[in-house]
Amino acid sequence: MTRRVLVVEDDLTIAESVAARLRAEGFEVELAHDGPSAVARAVNADLVVLDVMLPGFDGLEVCRRIQAQRPVPVLMLTARGDETDLLVGLAVGADDYLTKPFSIRELAARVHALLRRVERAASAAANRIAVADLEIDLAERRVLRGGTEAHLTPTEFELLVHLAERPRAVQSRERLLNEVWGWHDGLGAGTRTVDSHIKALRRKLGTDLIRTVHGVGYALEVPR
């Protein structure tokens, strides 16, 4: 998938040089030359290369507004050597920065690295479920409650994942047997199987995590 980069720079020579290099690297590039147009065009960007000094309003304000409407990685460009400006830029949501004059080659490398970092974070997040202080790492099959690891059996783990993917939603015993255990013949003795595994989860993770809905089944609570 082609990544879209928004280059925000009021110096047209610099803007075109950056855009040409990024296009050569395989990116789809859009340009903006002032604060208001930058905010408007950032909606569809996968990454923003953002100059600090801009007409309209400066890059720090642009970064604030961009992150407020839709979080997106920002590589900030600055001609200033003032450390305070760099720290403010990072505080309002910039992920990296380059000080002018800079190498176009280095900028392209920073863009690639920043996107890789974002993609790795997204991949890691896709393998995790977090509900309040409960954390489930699907790839490593680890469970933590309040930072303390709980050691679950494979079936306990699958049952917890099923509940955690639908927090507060009540799951009937029959559905749990069907989707976690793969039983399709009604409840029967399976009721006791579900109940005993819920009891084990409560013992290992705390009694406040799973709520009993009498006559129906169970729901994962979100402790307040």
N, C-alpha and C positions, 0 to 999 in steps of 0.2 A: 504494500500500500504506500503510495506517495505521500510523504509528510509535507504539510503546509507550514511555511515559515513566513511570519510577518516581520519585515524590516522597517523599523521606525527611525528615520534619520532625516534631518532637514538639510544636510549638506548633500546635494544631489550627486556629486562625484563619488562620495563615499557610499551612498545608498546604492548606486548603480554597480559599483565595484563589488560590494558585498553580495548583491542580488545575482550578479553574473557568476560569481564563484559558487554560490549555493545551488543555483540552477545546474551548473556543471557537475555538482555532487549528487544530483538527482532529486532535489527538492523542488516543490512548487512554491514560488515566491510571490508575495504581494508587498507593495510599498505603501508607506504612509509618511507624511512629512510634518505633521503637527499632532498635538495632543488629542483633540477631539476625534479626528479621523482614525487615529491609532486605536482608541477605545472601541470605536464602532467596528473596525475591521478585525479586531482580535477575537471576535466571537467564533470564527471558523479556523483559527490558527492552532497548530499543534505546538508551536514554539514562537516566542517573540524575541527578536533582537532589538533592543530598545536603547536609544540615545537618551542621556539625561537632559541635555539642553535642547528644548523644543519650543516652538511658538505655540500659543494657545494656553497650555499649561505644561509643566515640565514632566520629565520621565518618571519622577518619583510619584507624582499624582496619577500619571497614566498607569503605573504599576499597581497602585492602590485600587484604582477603578477596575482594572482588568481582573485582578484577583477576587474582587468583590462580586463581579458578575459571573465569572467562570474561571476557576483556577487553571493556570497554564504556565509551563516553564518559561522563565524570562532570563535572557542573557543581557546584562546591562552594559552599555558603552558609556564611558565617561572620559572627558578631557581633564578632569580635575584630579589633583593629587591628594585632596583632602580626605583623610581616612573617615571622617564623620559622614561625608556624603555616601561613601561606600557602605558603611554600616547601616545608614538609614535605608539605602537601597535594598540591602539584604533583609532588613526588618519589615519592609512593606511588601515583600514577596518575591524579590529577585533571587534566582537560584545560583547565578554565577555572574562575573563581571570581567570586562577587559578595559584597560586604560589606553586611551589614544596617545600616540599613534600605535596601531596594532598591526600584526601580520594577518592578512586575509586568510592565509593558510591555517594559522592558529585559530582564528575565529571559526572556520569550518570544522576544525577538529573539536573545538569546544561544543559546537552545536551537536555533532554526532555523539559525543560523550554524554551530554546532558540528556539527549533523547534516549540513549541506552539506559541511563540511570533511571529515568522515569518509567521505561518499559519494564525494567527489572523490578521496580517497586510495585508496579501494577500486577505483574505476574505473581509476586509474593503475596500481594493482597488477595488475589484470586484464590490462593491456596489456604486462606485463613478465614475463620469465622470469629467475630468478636461480638459478644453480647455483654454489656456492662463489664464486670471484671472477669468474665469467662473468655478464654482464648483457646481456639482449637486450630492446630496446624494440621491441615489435611494431608500434606505431603509427608510429613514426618510422623503423623498419627500421635501427636502429643497434645495433652490437655492441661491448661493451667487455670487455676482459680485464685484470683488475688495474687498472682505471681508464683504460687506454689503448684508444682506439678502433681497431677493425680494420675495414678497408674490404673488404666482401665483394661478390661478384657476386650477382645475384638468386637464382641456383640454389644457390650456396654458402650464402646466408642461409636458404633454405627447408630445405636439408639439415640445417643446424645446429639450426634450430628443431625439426625432427622428432626429432632425437636428444636435444635438451635437454628436450623435453616428457616424455621417458621415460628419465631418467638411470639409468645402469647396466644398462638393459635392452638385450639384444643384438638388433640389427636386421639381418636378412639382406639381402644385396645385392638379392635379388629383391623383397623388400618395399620397400626404399628406391627402387628403380626404379619400382615400382608407385605408391607414394604421393607421391614427390617429383617424379619425371619424368612420371608418367602412362603408363608403358610397361606393357603387359599381355601381352607375347608371350615371356615367359621372359627369361633372361639374355642369351645371345648376346654381342655386343660390348659390351653395357651394363655388364658387369663392369668393364671398363677405365674406363668413364665414372664409375662410382661411386668407384673407387680413385683416379682422378686428382683428383676433387673433395675426397676425404678428405685427400689429400696437400696440396692447396692450403689447406685449413682448418688443418692442422697447421702449415704454414709461417707462416700469419698469426696463429694463436692459441696455438701451442706444441704440442710433440709429446706432452705428458703428458695432453692433454685427451680424445683419442679413442683407445680401445683396439681393437686388431684381434683378433678371435676367428677364428683360422685355420679355413678351411673353411666358415665361416658368414657373418660380416659384421663389424659394428662396434657399439661402445657408447660413449656419452659417460661418461667417468670423472668422479668427484667427487674432485678432488685433496685429499689429506689434509695 
